[in-house]
Amino acid sequence: MTDAAAQRMILGWFVNYMPTAWNRPWAGSDLTGWTDGEFYVDMARALERASVDLIMLEDSSVVPENFGGTTEAEFKATVKAPKHDPLPLAAAISQATEKLGIVTTMSTSLYPPHRLAQLQSTLDQLSGGRAGWNIVTSFEDLAAQNVGLSSLWEHDERYVRADEYLRLVESFWNGGTSGSGAVSFDGKYFGAQSPAAPTPVQRRPVLCQAGGSSSGMDFAAKWADLIVSVPVGIDAMKAYRDGIRSRLEADGTDPDGCKVLYMVTPILGETDAEAEDKEARMYSPDGDNFLRRLVQLSNISEIDFAQYDLDAPIPEDATTNGAQSILESLKKATRGSSLRAAMAGNGESTSLRLVGSVQSVADQMEAAIGEVGGDGFLLFHGGGGLISRRYLDEVLDGLVPELQRRGLSQTGYGDGTFGERLASANTRAASAKTISASIS
């Protein structure tokens, strides 16, 4: 066994404020009760009882029309809609818990900078220093149209703008702009007339990011205390983490000050065989599960998979202005076969296939962290329409205690803010990243 103290995993849970498992077994008796937030407040309490480090609340502002050109399949599959705003939910969670880190998603393309700074600072005050901001730039033109824009900026330009946005937001947290100079962002000017946001308990909330491209990784390495990633397989996980750490080292920053988490969906059973059977049912290429995966894939790639015959190969002359790499990969996979066959099996966007008894899955997680080098996992159960109290119990009362028995997961939180505890995770004396608040 590896040195358990040095390999303590950071554990988080990524969740959407959306309908729970409303059309599946173990959905419970109140299928519309998710709207009052009580399920998710109870979930946060359960995460805290299990000493999970953080809950991350996803957000988006659109109902996609990528599949079939309408919202019909989206609402049937409940992949991204309907959805409530996670910020009020985060405030409710802060009052029902004492130690759990609470990370909310907000877009640099959609929120005015001062408004975002004020909201995050308020959440940090309400929670006693437990707030985090999951930084996204958004990419859907429908999201842009919700705030009066016709479209969003090109991928790399969004990161350039996000960098300027972050510097401005930090200036608000540090007391606002001062002196005679006003600063510009997006053609608007902020100066002494912009009141400072309330000072966060942590000086700034924990900053989280999920950059996957080269420019995204550059941005994440510069700003993030915590990075969420989905490289698939051990080699890719290690390469991603090494890429982040090399960027930090080149900038003269302690690489241990930034933690990398990998998204996973454990599928658990009392035996490995039982878990394998459960996985086969989850990823069966028939019925609502398969529709859900096609809708998800259409949303991720901006390719309308409703246009293809599921029981035939994707036509060789098919083109897209969306994710061309995904289309080409699926063309290759469906040659001599079909789209349905190519997507059979585990097709979720996760870094590792974790299927088996709690002992087997704990073995796999321990081996992965030992080989990759750190830092932990962000648990996820597929978005809206899937999470249930039963699944929470399986993970929090089965898998997490097994990790704790091995010394791989914390059994308590200790003192300090969310950021301070995160920085010291894995028994390393990692210091938080210091970033200049100057605006040029």
Secondary structure, DSSP 8 states (H G I E B T S, - for coil): ---TTTT-BEEEEEEESS--STTSTT--S-TTGGGGSHHHHHHHHHHHHTT--EEEEE-------TTTTSSHHHHHHTSS-S---HHHHHHHHHHH-SS-EEEEEEETTTS-HHHHHHHHHHHHHHHTS-EEEEEE----HHHHHHTT-S----HHHHHHHHHHHHHHHHHHHTT---SS--EEETTEEESTTS------TTSS-EEEE---SHHHHHHHHHH-SEEEE---SHHHHHHHHHHHHHHHHHTT--GGGSEEEEEE--EE-SSHHHHHHHHHHHT-SSHHHHHHHHHHHHHHHT--GGGS-TTS---TT---SS-HHHHHHHHHHHTTS-HHHHT-S--SS-SS--EE-HHHHHHHHHHHHHHH---EEEEE--STTT--HHHHHHIIIIIHHHHHHTTSB-S---SS-HHHHHHTGGG-------------
